[in-house]
Amino acid sequence: MQLTSTIQIKPINETTATGISYAVVLEAPIDENGLPVTLLGFQVASESRSIYKLTSEGWKIDKREYTTLFVDPD
């Protein structure tokens, strides 16, 4: 199961913006009936940083970098 934060976007100028978001991946069984399940553990937390450029076709991702913040030691 992955939980992702809302992307925070900051304009730099008229054609460039930056964005940052965070994600946490949790280990959980898949319930076929869609019922709530008990989490088994934490797997990873990461940060995503992006640069957006305005093109003739609209805003596009120019660059994206992922950084692992925490990892389950097991």
C-alpha positions, 0 to 999 in steps of 0.5 A: 500500500502506498500513501502519497502526499499532495504535490507542493508546487512553487512557481520559479518564473513564467515557464518553470516551477518546482514540485515536491511530494512524499510517499510512504509504502506500507506492507499489508495483505490484500483482502479480496473482499475489500475489508480493512486489514492489519498492517504488517509493517513499514517498507520505505519512505521517499521524497520526489522532487520535480522541475516542470517546464511550460512547453507549447503543449502545456506544463511537462515534467522536465526532471524528477529525482527520488530520494529514499528517506527511510527503509525498513532494516529487515 
